[in-house]
Amino acid sequence: MQVLEHSGNGITVDKGEVVSILGAPGSGKTRLGLELAFLRRPEVGLVLFQGENPLARKRSMQPLKRPREVTMLVQNAEDQLFARTVFDDVAFGPRQLFLPDAEMERRVTGALRAVRLDPAEVRDRSPFALSGGERRRVALAGVLAMEPVVLILDEPTANLDPRTRNEFSDLLRPLRHKSAIVWLTTSAREASQADRIYVLGDGHVSEVHGGDELLRDWRRLIPTGVELPAVFELAGALERRGFELPADVDSADLEDGIVTEWQRRHHDR
């Protein structure tokens, strides 16, 4: 069942799936994410949630309301933590729903466990006493506690070290098939984990092959300026110097092709 659609860009998101939007820095991913989260009106077309446009006025004086079932984790979300304790920060969103105390407790503790933080250990601590990676997890727990139908992540691993980036990616695995996830990223490796992938470049959005097929099409990705694994960046640089490399291969075969071509060129000298 389709839960989110951006008619201006042809983006669709089905219930429980992970959709990645891949683009270079400055390509407009954040703007697009804000549109999908109903935090900004789309420049082209409409954004529909479960088939309806929440920003359409049904009566002339009726205030506009964005759906709370769609939440967004912004870039460097840990910078927006503000409460005295971790519990209060994670509980901020659910409190706006006027939930009973028992339901509030269930949501906050469940969200903290989902991001692999022990509620008993961290709930009364200041979020500012945590590491950068832990603060990013607290920020994610805050949006998970809203139990969204659609979760939009704007470069959630930006400015994290490689180990923490991998750990953060692992956090999303239990969320698959529960919330639909829209992951905005500059990394082709991260995008390849999605069920479906859109590439954003030159103001246009196009759907591409997912999974391992994404990186097999590395020649198409290089001009977009997205972040590619080192072997594909090297391959692009070598082709510009005249190397003849195999097409439609995975990283291991591409490495073999680079070595073979290097040996051939030096043997021929």
N, C-alpha and C positions, 0 to 999 in steps of 0.2 A: 504494500500500500504506500502510495506517495505521500510524504508528509511535508515536503518543502519543494518549492519550484520558483526559480528565477526566470521569468519568461524572456527578459531582455537578453540573457546570456545563454539560455537553453540548459541551465543547470537544474537537475532534478535529484532529490534525495529520497530514498525509500526508507520505510520504517526499519530500524535496527541495522542499517548498513553504514559502512565507513566510506566516506567520499573525501578524496584529497583534491585540493586546488593548489597546483604547483606553479610558482612564479618567482622571478628574480626580485630582489629588493627594489622597491619603487614601481613595481608593475601594477599596483592597485589592489593587492590582496586584502589589505585592511579595510579599504573602502567597501569592497565587495562583501567582506565578512560583516561589516556594520549593516549593510543592506539586508543580508540574509537574516540577521538578528533583529530586524525591524528597529534599528537604532538610527537609521538614516534612510531617507526616501531614495529609491533607485533612480539613477539618471536615465535609464532606459527600461521600459517594460514594467512589470509588476512582480512582486514577491508574494507568493501564496503559501499559507500554512493550512494544511489539510483541506486544500481546495478553495480557501477563502482569503481575501485580502484584508488583514486586520486593520490596516491603516485607512481603509475606505470609510468615510462618514456615512452612517445610515440615516442620521438626521443632522441638520445643519449645525445645531448647537451642541451636538454630542461630542465629548472629549475623546481624543484618540487613545486607544489602549493597545500596547504591544502585547503579544501572548507571552505569559510567564513560562509557558512550556518550552520556549526557545531561550537558551542562555548562552552567554559568550564569555570565554576566558580570553582577556585581552593580552597583548604583549607585555612581558615583564609584570605580570599580574601581582607578584609579591610586593611590588612597590605601592600597591593600593591597600595593603593590609593596614588596619588602623586600630583595632580593638585592643583592650587590655589583655585578653586571653585568647588562646586559639579557639576555644569553644565559642566565645562571643563572636569572633570573626566568621567562623563557619556558619553560625546560627543567624547571621544578619539577614540573609535573603529569606530563609524560612519564616523569620519573625514577621516579615511583611505580609505573610499569608495568614497571620493570626491563628497559628496551629496550636492545639493543646500541648501542654508541657511534655506529655509522654511521647507524642508524635515528634516534637522538636528534638527530644533526646534521641529517639530512634534514628532520625535522619542525620543528625550530626555525628553520632558514633558510627553509624553505617558508612558515612562518607569518609570519615577519617580512616576506618579500616580499609576502605576501597583504595585509598592512596598509600596504604601500608604504613600508617602511623598508628601507634598504640593510643587509643583515647585516654586510658587511665594515666599514661605517662605524659601526654602533651596538653590535655584539655585545659589545665590551669596555668600553663606556661605562657609567657609573652611570646607572640609570634616573632618578635624582633630578636629573641634569644636563640632562634633556630638558624641552621645553615641556610644558604641560598636555595639549595635543592629542596630542603624541607619546607621553606616558606612557599616555594612554587607549588608544592603538594598541598599545603593548607589552602592556597588560593583555588586550586582545582577542587578540593573538597567543598569549598564554599559554593561552587556552581553545581556540584553533584548533589548537594543537600537539597537543591531545588527539584531534584528528580525530573530533569528535563526530558521532553520527547526528542528534542534536537539540541545537541551540544556543539557549539562552534568554538574551535581552538585556533587562535591567531598566533602562529609560530610559537607553540608552547615550550619548545626546547631551546629557544634563542638565548644566547649568552650562558648556556650551561656547558660544563666540561663534557667530553665524550662519554664518560661512564654514566654521569647523571642523565645525559640525553637518552642513552639506551634504557636506563631504569625507568625514565618517564614514559617512554614508548611502551614498555611492558605493562604499565599501569592501565593502559587502555584495553588490553586484551579481555579482561572480565566484563568490560562494558559493551563489547560487541553483542549485537542482537537485543540489547536493552534500549539504550538511547541511540538514535541516529547521530553519527559524529561527522562533522565537517572539519577537516584538518587543513588549515592554510599553512603552507610551508615553502621554503626555498630549496629544500633537500629532496633530490630525486630518490635517495635511499629510503627516506621516511615515507614519501608518497607511494612507493612501490608496495607498502604494506596494506594499502587501502583496497576496498572492493572495486571501486571505480575511481578514475583519475581524470581531472581536467587540467589543461595547461593554459595559463594566462600569459599572454604576450602581445605587445602592440595594441592593447586595449581590447583584444579579442580572446574569447574562451573557446577551446576545442577539446573534445573528449579524446583520450588516447588509450592505447592498450594498457592494461594494468599488470600488477605483479612483475614477474621477471621480464615480461615483454616490454615494459617501460624502458628498462636500461638497455635492452637489445636495440632500441631505437635511439641510441645516444647521439647519432649524427643530427637528428632533428632537434634534440634538446640543447646542444651546445650553443646555437645562436640565441636561445632565449635567455641565457645568462644564469640559469639555475645552478645549484650546487650539485655536482656529480662526484661519484667516487673517484679517487685519484687516478685509477687506471684509465678511465674514460676521458678525464681531462688530459692525461698524457697522450692518449691516442689522438685526440683532436689536434694537439700541438704537433705531433709527429706527422699527421696527414698534411698539415699546412706546410711541412717541409718536404713533402713528396713521398712519404711512406705509403705503401700500398697495404692496407689492413683488411681483414675479413669483415664482411657485413653480417648482421643478424646473428651475433654470437653472444654468449654470456661472458662474464668478466674473466673466468679462467681461460677460455679459448682465446679471448682477446689478448691476454697476457702472453699466451703461447705465440700468437700471431705477431706481436711486437718483437719478441725475442727472435723468431724465425726471420722476420724482415730485417732486423738489425744485423743478424749474422750474415744474411745474404748480401746486404749492402757492403759490409766490411770485407766479405770474402771476394767480392767482385773488384775491389780496389787493387 
